[in-house]
C-alpha cells in the first residue's frame, strides 16, 4: 500500500493529516504533531512471482509422433496387405500386443516428465494398437438393431490337432452352450467321442460334421491338387441338413493349408517359400467359397480352421456375400491359437447372407493347441433377408 492511505488525527481539532515525513503540524490548526505519531515507512509491493514455463523437449515430442507413425504403418501393412509377402505375413501372424511398448514407453516418460502433449499423442498410439491393430471387435450392430427373427442354430468349430482331446470337457461345453452343429478338424479317432456322437447326433461319413438335425445328403470334397508337402489341398466336408421348420441348409467343415512351411522357409532365408504358400492358400480359399456357392438355394454355415486371420484380402473381397461370426457379433479379440496365451484368430465361422450372427465367442481349452469357436446364428425366413 502507498503512504497516501495512512493518516494521523490531530488531538486538538480532530483533523486527519497525511502521514507524510515533511508534515510536522496539523494542516488545520497548526497543532504540532504528537511525538508518538510515527511516520510509517512506505509499504513495499509484494514481488510478483513469475511462472516459469518450460517448453516440451523437441526430441520427446518427435519420438511420440514417431511411435504413432510406426504403429499406424504396421496397421496399414496388415490391413491393406501393403508390401512384400515376407513382411506382410509375419506381421499378420505375429503377436500384436508387443507393439504397445512403442507408444507406451514414450507415454510413461511423458507422464514422469509431466508433458501433456506427448502424453496425449502416445495415448493415441496405444489406442491404435489396442483397437484396430490387435483387431478388437465390438458388436455394435447387435446393440443398435432389433434382434432378428428366425431359426436359431448354434455352431461350434474345433481343431483337435490330432491330440487326445478332453472328450468329457467337450461334452460339457456342448451341453452347456446348447450346440446344434459340430465342425471338427484333425480330431483323433476316440471311441469315447464316437460313442457320444452316436447318441442323438447325425455324423457325416468323414466324421468332420456332426448335427442335431438329420443329414439329407453329403457332397464330395475338393479334388486333390497338392504340389508338395507344404502345399496340400484344403480339407472340406459338406452336408445338407433339414432344420425343424423343414428348411434345408448346407453345413461345412473346413481346414485350409497352414502357412507354417512358408515361415519355416523364411527362417532358413528362403523368401520364395512364403511367396509360394501365400497364393496357394488364397487359391484353396477361393475353391472352398466356390464350392459353398454351388448350391445357392441352400444357406450355408461353414466352421473351421482357416489358418489365416481375417485381414487377408480374400476375406475382404467376399465381405458382401460372406459374413464372419466373430467380426460381426464377437466382443474382444477372440484369439484361438495357441490355446494358452493366444495371440491370433485363425478359426472362424462363416455364413451366407441369409444368416445373422447374434453372438460369437471363444470356448475353453479342450486339450488342443486351438481353442473352439462358438457362434449363434439366426436364419431369416425364406422371404426375408437380414439387414
C-alpha positions as CSV (number, residue, x, y, z in Angstrom):
1,X,0.0,0.0,0.0
2,X,1.1,3.6,-0.6
3,X,1.6,6.1,2.3
4,X,-1.2,8.3,0.9
5,X,-3.7,5.9,2.5
6,X,-2.2,6.5,6.0
7,X,-3.2,9.4,8.3
8,X,-2.7,10.7,11.9
9,X,-5.5,12.6,13.7
10,X,-4.9,16.0,15.4
11,X,-5.7,15.8,19.1
12,X,-6.8,19.4,19.2
13,X,-9.2,19.8,16.3
14,X,-9.6,16.2,15.1
15,X,-8.4,16.8,11.6
16,X,-6.9,13.8,9.8
17,X,-3.5,14.7,8.4
18,X,-1.5,12.8,5.8
19,X,1.3,10.8,7.4
20,X,4.0,12.5,5.3
21,X,7.5,13.0,6.7
22,X,7.6,16.7,5.8
23,X,4.2,17.4,7.6
24,X,5.1,18.2,11.2
25,X,2.0,20.0,12.3
26,X,-1.8,19.9,11.7
27,X,-2.8,21.4,8.4
28,X,-6.0,22.9,10.0
29,X,-5.0,24.4,13.4
30,X,-1.2,24.2,13.3
31,X,-1.0,21.9,16.4
32,X,2.3,20.2,16.5
33,X,2.2,16.5,15.6
34,X,2.4,14.3,18.6
35,X,5.7,12.6,19.1
36,X,4.1,9.1,19.2
37,X,2.6,9.5,15.7
38,X,5.4,8.0,13.8
39,X,5.5,8.2,10.1
40,X,5.1,4.7,8.6
41,X,7.6,3.6,6.1
42,X,6.2,3.3,2.6
43,X,4.8,-0.2,2.1
44,X,6.7,-2.2,-0.5
45,X,4.6,-4.0,-3.1
46,X,5.0,-7.8,-2.8
47,X,7.2,-9.2,-5.5
48,X,5.2,-11.0,-8.2
49,X,6.5,-14.5,-8.8
50,X,6.7,-15.2,-12.4
51,X,5.7,-18.6,-13.5
52,X,8.5,-20.1,-15.5
53,X,7.1,-22.2,-18.3
54,X,9.4,-24.8,-19.7
55,X,8.9,-26.0,-23.2
56,X,8.4,-29.6,-24.0
57,X,11.7,-31.1,-25.4
58,X,11.5,-31.4,-29.1
59,X,13.0,-34.9,-29.0
60,X,10.2,-36.1,-26.7
61,X,7.5,-34.7,-29.0
62,X,9.3,-36.2,-32.0
63,X,9.5,-39.6,-30.5
64,X,5.8,-39.5,-29.5
65,X,4.8,-38.7,-33.0
66,X,7.2,-41.3,-34.4
67,X,5.7,-44.0,-32.2
68,X,2.2,-43.2,-33.6
69,X,3.6,-43.3,-37.1
70,X,5.2,-46.7,-36.6
71,X,2.1,-48.4,-35.3
72,X,0.0,-46.8,-38.0
73,X,2.3,-48.1,-40.7
74,X,2.1,-51.6,-39.2
75,X,-1.7,-51.3,-39.2
76,X,-1.8,-50.2,-42.8
77,X,0.6,-53.0,-43.9
78,X,-1.5,-55.7,-42.2
79,X,-5.0,-54.4,-43.1
80,X,-4.1,-53.4,-46.6
81,X,-1.6,-56.2,-47.3
82,X,0.8,-53.5,-48.4
83,X,4.3,-54.6,-49.2
84,X,6.0,-57.9,-50.0
85,X,4.5,-61.1,-48.6
86,X,7.6,-61.9,-46.5
87,X,6.8,-58.7,-44.5
88,X,3.0,-58.8,-44.5
89,X,2.6,-62.4,-43.4
90,X,4.9,-62.4,-40.4
91,X,3.3,-59.1,-39.2
92,X,-0.2,-60.6,-39.7
93,X,0.5,-63.8,-37.7
94,X,2.9,-62.5,-35.0
95,X,1.6,-61.3,-31.6
96,X,0.5,-57.7,-31.8
97,X,0.4,-56.7,-28.2
98,X,4.2,-56.1,-28.1
99,X,3.5,-53.1,-30.3
100,X,2.0,-51.5,-27.1
101,X,5.6,-51.0,-25.9
102,X,6.4,-48.5,-28.7
103,X,4.0,-45.7,-27.7
104,X,3.8,-47.0,-24.1
105,X,7.4,-46.2,-23.3
106,X,7.1,-42.7,-24.6
107,X,3.8,-42.2,-22.8
108,X,5.4,-43.3,-19.5
109,X,8.3,-41.0,-20.0
110,X,6.0,-38.1,-20.8
111,X,4.0,-38.9,-17.6
112,X,7.1,-38.8,-15.5
113,X,8.3,-35.5,-17.1
114,X,4.7,-34.1,-16.8
115,X,4.5,-33.3,-20.5
116,X,0.9,-33.3,-21.6
117,X,1.2,-33.0,-25.4
118,X,3.5,-36.1,-26.0
119,X,1.4,-38.0,-23.4
120,X,-1.8,-37.4,-25.4
121,X,0.0,-38.4,-28.6
122,X,1.3,-41.6,-27.0
123,X,-2.2,-42.4,-25.8
124,X,-3.4,-42.2,-29.4
125,X,-0.8,-44.7,-30.3
126,X,-1.9,-47.1,-27.5
127,X,-5.5,-46.8,-28.7
128,X,-4.4,-47.7,-32.3
129,X,-2.6,-50.8,-31.1
130,X,-5.2,-52.0,-28.6
131,X,-8.0,-51.3,-31.0
132,X,-7.6,-51.9,-34.8
133,X,-4.1,-53.3,-34.8
134,X,-5.0,-56.1,-32.3
135,X,-8.3,-56.5,-34.1
136,X,-10.6,-55.5,-31.2
137,X,-14.2,-56.3,-32.1
138,X,-17.3,-54.7,-30.7
139,X,-20.8,-56.0,-31.8
140,X,-22.3,-52.5,-32.1
141,X,-24.8,-53.7,-34.7
142,X,-26.4,-56.1,-32.3
143,X,-26.8,-53.2,-29.8
144,X,-28.4,-50.9,-32.4
145,X,-30.8,-53.2,-34.3
146,X,-33.7,-55.2,-33.0
147,X,-33.0,-59.0,-32.5
148,X,-33.6,-60.9,-35.8
149,X,-36.4,-63.4,-36.0
150,X,-36.0,-66.9,-37.5
151,X,-34.5,-70.3,-36.9
152,X,-31.6,-70.2,-34.3
153,X,-28.6,-72.5,-34.9
154,X,-25.6,-72.8,-32.6
155,X,-22.4,-74.0,-34.3
156,X,-19.1,-74.9,-32.8
157,X,-15.9,-75.4,-34.7
158,X,-12.9,-77.2,-33.1
159,X,-9.5,-78.3,-34.4
160,X,-8.3,-81.2,-32.2
161,X,-4.8,-81.0,-33.8
162,X,-4.7,-84.8,-33.6
163,X,-4.3,-84.5,-29.8
164,X,-6.1,-86.6,-27.3
165,X,-8.8,-84.0,-26.6
166,X,-10.8,-83.8,-23.4
167,X,-13.9,-85.5,-24.6
168,X,-15.7,-85.2,-21.3
169,X,-15.0,-81.4,-21.2
170,X,-16.2,-81.3,-24.8
171,X,-19.5,-82.9,-23.9
172,X,-19.9,-80.4,-21.0
173,X,-19.4,-77.4,-23.3
174,X,-21.8,-78.8,-25.9
175,X,-24.5,-79.3,-23.3
176,X,-23.9,-76.0,-21.5
177,X,-23.8,-74.0,-24.8
178,X,-26.7,-76.0,-26.4
179,X,-24.7,-76.7,-29.5
180,X,-26.6,-77.9,-32.6
181,X,-23.7,-78.3,-35.1
182,X,-20.1,-79.5,-34.5
183,X,-17.4,-79.0,-37.1
184,X,-14.2,-80.9,-36.4
185,X,-10.7,-80.7,-37.9
186,X,-7.8,-83.1,-37.2
187,X,-9.8,-84.8,-34.5
188,X,-8.1,-88.0,-33.4
189,X,-10.4,-91.1,-33.5
190,X,-11.6,-91.6,-30.0
191,X,-14.1,-94.4,-29.0
192,X,-15.5,-92.3,-26.2
193,X,-16.2,-89.4,-28.6
194,X,-17.7,-91.8,-31.2
195,X,-19.9,-93.3,-28.6
196,X,-21.0,-89.9,-27.5
197,X,-21.8,-88.8,-31.1
198,X,-23.8,-92.0,-31.6
199,X,-26.3,-90.6,-29.0
200,X,-28.6,-88.3,-30.9
201,X,-26.1,-86.9,-33.4
202,X,-26.1,-87.3,-37.2
203,X,-22.5,-87.6,-38.3
204,X,-21.0,-87.3,-41.8
205,X,-19.1,-90.1,-43.4
206,X,-15.8,-88.3,-42.9
207,X,-16.7,-87.6,-39.2
208,X,-16.0,-83.9,-39.6
209,X,-19.6,-82.7,-39.3
210,X,-22.0,-83.7,-36.5
211,X,-25.5,-82.3,-36.5
212,X,-28.5,-82.5,-34.2
213,X,-30.5,-82.1,-37.4
214,X,-30.9,-85.0,-39.8
215,X,-28.4,-85.2,-42.7
216,X,-30.2,-85.5,-46.1
217,X,-27.1,-85.7,-48.3
218,X,-23.3,-85.4,-48.3
219,X,-21.4,-83.8,-51.0
220,X,-17.8,-84.6,-52.2
221,X,-14.8,-82.7,-51.0
222,X,-12.3,-80.9,-53.1
223,X,-10.2,-82.6,-55.7
224,X,-6.6,-83.2,-54.7
225,X,-4.1,-80.9,-56.3
226,X,-1.2,-80.9,-53.8
227,X,2.2,-80.0,-55.3
228,X,4.4,-80.8,-52.3
229,X,4.4,-81.3,-48.6
230,X,3.9,-77.6,-47.9
231,X,1.1,-77.1,-50.4
232,X,-1.6,-79.6,-49.6
233,X,-5.2,-79.3,-50.6
234,X,-7.8,-77.9,-48.2
235,X,-9.9,-80.4,-46.3
236,X,-13.6,-79.8,-47.0
237,X,-16.8,-81.6,-45.9
238,X,-20.3,-80.5,-46.9
239,X,-23.6,-81.9,-45.8
240,X,-27.2,-80.9,-46.4
241,X,-29.4,-81.0,-43.3
242,X,-33.1,-80.3,-42.6
243,X,-34.0,-77.8,-39.9
244,X,-37.0,-78.4,-37.6
245,X,-39.0,-75.9,-39.7
246,X,-38.4,-78.1,-42.7
247,X,-36.0,-75.7,-44.4
248,X,-32.7,-77.2,-45.7
249,X,-29.3,-75.7,-45.2
250,X,-25.7,-76.5,-46.0
251,X,-23.2,-77.2,-43.3
252,X,-19.4,-77.4,-43.9
253,X,-16.2,-78.1,-42.0
254,X,-13.1,-76.5,-43.5
255,X,-9.4,-77.0,-42.9
256,X,-7.2,-74.9,-45.1
257,X,-3.4,-75.2,-45.6
258,X,-1.1,-73.8,-42.9
259,X,1.4,-71.0,-43.5
260,X,3.9,-72.8,-41.3
261,X,6.1,-74.2,-44.2
262,X,6.4,-70.7,-45.5
263,X,7.5,-69.3,-42.2
264,X,10.0,-72.1,-41.7
265,X,11.5,-71.4,-45.1
266,X,11.7,-67.7,-44.2
267,X,13.7,-68.6,-41.1
268,X,16.0,-70.5,-43.3
269,X,16.4,-67.4,-45.5
270,X,14.2,-68.9,-48.3
271,X,11.9,-65.9,-49.0
272,X,10.4,-67.7,-52.0
273,X,8.9,-70.4,-49.7
274,X,6.4,-68.0,-48.2
275,X,5.8,-66.4,-51.7
276,X,4.6,-69.9,-52.8
277,X,2.4,-70.7,-49.7
278,X,0.6,-67.4,-49.6
279,X,-1.0,-67.6,-53.1
280,X,-1.6,-71.3,-52.6
281,X,-3.7,-70.7,-49.5
282,X,-5.6,-68.0,-51.4
283,X,-6.3,-70.5,-54.2
284,X,-7.7,-73.1,-51.7
285,X,-9.8,-70.4,-50.0
286,X,-11.2,-69.5,-53.4
287,X,-12.1,-73.1,-54.1
288,X,-13.9,-73.5,-50.8
289,X,-16.0,-70.4,-51.4
290,X,-16.8,-71.6,-54.9
291,X,-18.0,-75.0,-53.6
292,X,-20.1,-73.3,-50.9
293,X,-21.8,-71.2,-53.6
294,X,-22.5,-74.2,-55.9
295,X,-25.9,-74.6,-54.2
296,X,-27.2,-71.1,-54.0
297,X,-30.6,-72.3,-52.9
298,X,-29.1,-73.6,-49.6
299,X,-28.0,-71.0,-47.0
300,X,-24.7,-72.2,-45.6
301,X,-22.7,-72.2,-42.3
302,X,-19.1,-73.1,-42.5
303,X,-16.9,-73.6,-39.5
304,X,-13.2,-74.5,-39.5
305,X,-9.6,-73.9,-39.1
306,X,-9.0,-71.4,-41.9
307,X,-5.3,-70.9,-40.9
308,X,-5.5,-67.2,-41.7
309,X,-6.5,-64.0,-39.9
310,X,-9.5,-62.2,-41.4
311,X,-7.3,-59.3,-42.6
312,X,-6.3,-61.4,-45.6
313,X,-7.6,-59.8,-48.9
314,X,-9.6,-62.9,-49.8
315,X,-11.9,-62.4,-46.8
316,X,-12.3,-58.7,-47.6
317,X,-13.1,-59.5,-51.3
318,X,-16.1,-61.6,-50.3
319,X,-17.3,-59.3,-47.5
320,X,-20.6,-58.6,-49.4
321,X,-21.5,-62.3,-49.8
322,X,-20.0,-63.9,-46.7
323,X,-20.1,-62.8,-43.1
324,X,-17.7,-63.7,-40.3
325,X,-19.2,-64.6,-37.0
326,X,-16.6,-63.0,-34.6
327,X,-16.1,-60.0,-36.8
328,X,-19.9,-59.4,-36.7
329,X,-21.0,-60.5,-33.3
330,X,-17.9,-61.1,-31.2
331,X,-16.7,-58.9,-28.3
332,X,-13.0,-58.6,-27.6
333,X,-10.1,-60.1,-29.5
334,X,-11.3,-63.7,-30.0
335,X,-7.8,-65.2,-30.4
336,X,-7.9,-69.0,-30.9
337,X,-4.3,-70.1,-31.2
338,X,-2.2,-71.1,-29.4
339,X,-4.7,-72.3,-26.8
340,X,-2.5,-70.9,-24.0
341,X,-1.8,-67.2,-24.3
342,X,-3.4,-67.0,-27.7
343,X,-2.5,-64.1,-30.0
344,X,-4.0,-64.9,-33.4
345,X,-7.5,-65.7,-34.6
346,X,-7.4,-68.3,-37.4
347,X,-10.5,-70.4,-36.5
348,X,-13.7,-68.9,-38.0
349,X,-17.4,-69.4,-38.6
350,X,-18.6,-68.1,-42.0
351,X,-22.2,-67.7,-43.2
352,X,-24.1,-66.8,-46.3
353,X,-26.2,-63.5,-46.3
354,X,-29.4,-65.3,-45.2
355,X,-27.9,-65.6,-41.7
356,X,-27.4,-63.0,-39.0
357,X,-24.9,-63.7,-36.2
358,X,-26.2,-62.7,-32.8
359,X,-23.3,-63.9,-30.7
360,X,-19.9,-65.4,-31.1
361,X,-17.3,-66.3,-28.5
362,X,-14.2,-68.5,-27.9
363,X,-14.7,-71.6,-25.9
364,X,-12.4,-73.1,-23.2
365,X,-9.2,-75.2,-23.7
366,X,-10.2,-78.8,-24.7
367,X,-6.7,-80.2,-24.9
368,X,-5.7,-79.0,-28.3
369,X,-3.5,-76.1,-29.4
370,X,-6.6,-74.5,-30.8
371,X,-9.5,-73.0,-28.9
372,X,-13.0,-73.8,-30.1
373,X,-15.2,-71.0,-31.6
374,X,-18.9,-70.9,-30.9
375,X,-21.4,-68.9,-32.8
376,X,-25.2,-68.3,-32.6
377,X,-26.8,-67.6,-36.0
378,X,-30.4,-66.8,-36.9
379,X,-31.7,-67.8,-40.3
380,X,-34.1,-65.3,-41.7
381,X,-37.4,-66.6,-43.1
382,X,-37.2,-67.5,-46.8
383,X,-39.0,-64.4,-48.0
384,X,-36.8,-62.1,-45.9
385,X,-33.2,-61.0,-45.9
386,X,-31.2,-59.7,-42.9
387,X,-30.0,-56.2,-42.8
